[in-house]
Amino acid sequence: MAWFNTKLAPCSFVPGDMVLRWALNPRKLQSKWEGPFVVTQASTHSAYRLAGLDGVPLPHSWNAETLKKYYM
């Protein structure tokens, strides 16, 4: 397990980054990612607050493991 952890790239986002989040209940033929969303706040414990593109914030924070960077 220690070898596996050395190969992981740390993921961090800053406010203003666009991200995709893991879908809560993806079905067989649906996309596994939802979004894009904008990061509004970043905490020290890899928890991020997100908002939609229209500026409406999402109700709770998301862990960095469930997010990936969105490139436009």
Residue pairs with C-beta under 8 A, 6 or more apart in sequence:
11 64
11 65
11 67
11 68
11 69
12 42
12 46
12 64
13 19
13 39
13 42
13 48
13 64
13 67
13 69
14 39
14 42
15 39
15 40
15 41
15 42
16 38
16 39
17 38
17 39
17 69
18 35
18 36
18 37
18 38
18 39
18 69
18 70
18 72
19 35
19 36
19 37
19 38
19 39
19 48
19 50
19 67
19 68
19 69
19 70
20 33
20 34
20 35
20 36
20 37
20 67
20 68
20 69
20 70
21 33
21 34
21 35
21 37
21 50
21 62
21 66
21 67
22 32
22 33
22 34
22 66
22 67
23 30
23 31
23 32
23 33
23 34
26 32
33 68
35 70
36 53
36 70
36 72
37 50
37 51
37 52
37 53
37 58
38 50
38 51
38 52
38 53
39 48
39 49
39 50
40 49
40 50
40 51
40 57
41 48
41 49
41 61
42 48
42 49
43 61
46 63
46 64
46 65
47 61
47 62
47 63
47 64
48 61
48 62
48 63
48 64
48 67
49 57
49 58
49 61
49 62
50 57
50 58
50 61
50 62
51 57
51 58
52 58
